[in-house]
């Protein structure tokens, strides 16, 4: 596990030159990266969502493209388009921005549902089908999408099928006073992102992802993961619980988190730490519960507290 730890530490230390005081969030993001999972960053403007994506791409030394989502963005603007070449008398495919290693879909909820759906195949199967031709995407392929949770005018909420394809949903949040003062100090000259260099080889991610699979998950811990997922499906405040894709994501993320800690086995505390970032965005709160003031994070916290760790096999 030393290889995964060293890789992660080098990358996160590099990113922290730009993103200050968010090591816990960066570790969760690293879990998603090790699992080759897509991430939804939801936060107010100016908290560093775009800068985080740029810093990751720079540290990993992989191709990076930014897609600024707007209501007039078309599906072909994402996936690419075939253009007829009269000289060669044939169609030539012009790849869209999805053909990259890290794609930042900025303000994804400003794109129309039709355009949002253009990412579904790419995120779920790492391939793109245009004009009946299916083209594989190069690994690693990660989508980092951002959205603003407080501004709804001119936006299109992500459908459940789209949300379920995001491995993890994270919130950066504001800095505290000391951290913000340090940020201003760092920005006194040139922006740190301009001098941020590559520290690891991002092409190794698929190989590291295979190592994550070797982390041992005891039957008891596996049963605990299933119990948490089924707890979301049975809870009276939720009209939609986590999907089987969610249980697989929680299982995989727990392995990656254990590897980050230098262990070759998963603890129940690893599962607890990851349950909300992995499962909360896959669940749908009952409207009546929302009117009573219930929040999805509160419901998930209650499920964690109420779900026992049962010893024994499933």
Residue pairs with C-beta under 8 A, 6 or more apart in sequence:
1 211
1 215
1 259
1 262
1 263
1 264
2 262
3 208
3 211
4 34
4 208
4 211
4 212
4 259
4 260
5 259
5 260
5 262
7 200
7 204
7 208
8 27
8 30
8 34
8 260
10 59
10 199
10 200
11 30
11 56
11 59
11 60
11 199
11 200
12 23
12 26
12 27
12 30
13 199
14 55
14 58
14 59
14 196
14 197
14 199
15 26
15 52
15 55
15 56
15 59
16 22
16 23
16 26
17 55
17 186
17 192
17 196
18 48
18 51
18 52
18 54
18 55
18 192
18 193
18 196
19 26
19 48
19 51
19 52
19 55
19 172
20 175
20 179
20 182
20 183
20 186
21 175
21 176
21 179
21 182
22 48
22 172
22 173
25 170
25 171
25 172
25 173
27 257
27 260
28 168
28 170
28 274
28 277
29 39
29 52
29 56
29 168
29 170
30 256
30 260
31 168
31 253
31 256
31 257
31 260
31 274
32 38
32 39
32 142
32 167
32 168
32 253
33 56
33 140
33 142
33 205
34 205
34 208
34 209
34 212
34 256
34 259
34 260
35 167
35 209
35 212
35 249
35 252
35 253
35 256
36 139
36 140
36 141
36 142
36 205
36 206
36 209
37 142
37 166
37 167
37 168
37 249
37 252
37 253
38 123
38 142
38 143
38 144
38 145
38 165
38 166
38 167
39 142
39 143
39 144
39 145
39 166
39 167
39 168
39 169
39 170
40 108
40 145
40 146
40 147
40 158
40 163
40 166
40 168
40 169
40 170
40 281
41 49
41 52
41 53
41 144
41 145
41 146
41 147
41 169
41 170
41 171
41 172
42 146
42 147
42 148
42 149
42 169
42 170
42 171
43 49
43 146
43 148
43 149
43 171
43 172
43 173
44 148
44 149
44 150
45 148
47 172
47 173
47 174
48 172
49 106
49 146
49 172
50 66
50 104
50 106
50 146
51 193
52 144
52 172
53 64
53 66
53 102
53 104
53 144
53 146
54 64
54 104
54 193
55 193
55 196
56 102
56 144
57 63
57 64
57 101
57 102
58 64
58 193
58 196
58 197
58 198
59 196
59 197
59 198
59 199
59 200
60 101
60 102
60 198
60 200
60 201
60 202
60 205
61 198
61 200
61 201
61 202
62 101
62 102
62 140
62 202
62 203
63 100
63 101
63 102
64 100
64 101
64 102
64 103
64 104
65 97
65 100
65 102
65 103
65 104
66 97
66 103
66 104
66 106
67 73
67 77
67 78
67 97
67 98
67 103
67 104
67 105
67 106
68 106
68 107
69 105
69 106
69 107
69 108
69 109
69 110
69 111
69 115
70 107
70 110
70 111
71 110
71 111
71 112
71 154
71 156
73 111
73 112
73 115
74 115
75 114
75 115
75 117
75 118
76 96
76 130
77 96
77 97
77 115
78 96
78 97
78 98
78 115
78 118
78 119
79 96
79 98
79 118
79 122
79 128
79 130
80 93
80 94
80 95
80 96
80 98
80 99
80 128
80 130
81 93
81 94
81 96
81 130
82 91
82 92
82 93
82 94
82 130
82 131
83 91
83 92
83 93
83 94
84 90
84 91
84 92
85 91
85 92
91 131
93 130
93 131
93 133
93 135
95 135
96 128
97 103
98 118
98 119
98 122
98 128
98 137
99 128
99 135
99 137
99 138
100 141
101 138
101 140
101 141
101 142
101 202
102 140
102 142
102 144
103 141
103 142
103 143
103 144
104 144
104 145
104 146
105 111
105 119
105 143
105 144
105 145
105 146
106 145
106 146
107 146
107 147
107 148
108 116
108 145
108 146
108 147
108 158
109 147
109 148
109 155
109 156
109 157
109 158
110 154
110 155
110 156
111 156
112 156
113 156
113 159
116 156
116 158
116 159
116 162
117 162
119 143
119 162
120 161
120 162
120 165
121 127
121 128
121 129
122 128
122 137
122 141
122 143
123 143
123 165
123 166
124 165
126 136
126 137
126 139
126 141
127 134
127 135
127 136
127 137
128 134
128 135
128 137
129 135
139 205
139 206
140 202
140 203
140 205
140 206
143 166
145 166
147 155
147 158
148 155
160 240
160 282
160 284
163 169
163 281
163 282
164 243
164 245
164 246
164 282
165 245
166 281
167 249
167 253
167 278
168 249
168 253
168 277
168 278
169 277
169 280
169 281
170 277
174 180
175 183
186 192
211 259
212 252
212 255
212 256
212 259
213 255
214 264
215 255
215 256
215 258
215 259
215 263
215 264
215 265
215 266
216 264
216 265
216 266
217 251
217 254
217 255
217 265
217 266
218 265
218 266
219 312
219 313
219 314
220 268
220 309
220 310
220 311
220 312
220 313
221 254
221 266
221 267
221 268
221 271
222 251
222 314
223 310
223 312
223 313
223 314
224 268
224 271
224 307
224 309
224 310
225 247
225 250
225 251
225 254
225 271
226 247
226 314
227 307
227 308
227 310
228 250
228 271
228 275
228 279
228 303
228 304
228 307
229 241
229 242
229 246
229 247
229 250
229 279
230 241
231 241
231 303
231 306
231 307
232 238
232 241
232 242
232 279
232 282
232 283
232 300
232 303
233 241
233 242
234 241
235 241
235 299
235 302
235 303
236 286
236 289
237 285
237 286
237 289
237 294
237 299
238 283
238 284
238 285
238 286
238 289
238 299
239 284
239 285
239 286
240 282
240 283
240 284
241 282
241 283
242 250
242 279
242 282
242 283
243 282
245 282
246 278
246 279
246 282
249 278
250 271
250 274
250 275
250 278
250 279
253 274
253 278
254 266
254 270
254 271
254 274
255 266
257 266
257 270
257 273
257 274
258 264
258 265
258 266
258 267
258 270
261 270
268 309
272 304
275 300
275 303
275 304
276 297
276 300
276 301
276 304
279 300
280 296
280 297
280 300
283 296
283 299
283 300
285 294
285 295
285 296
285 299
289 299
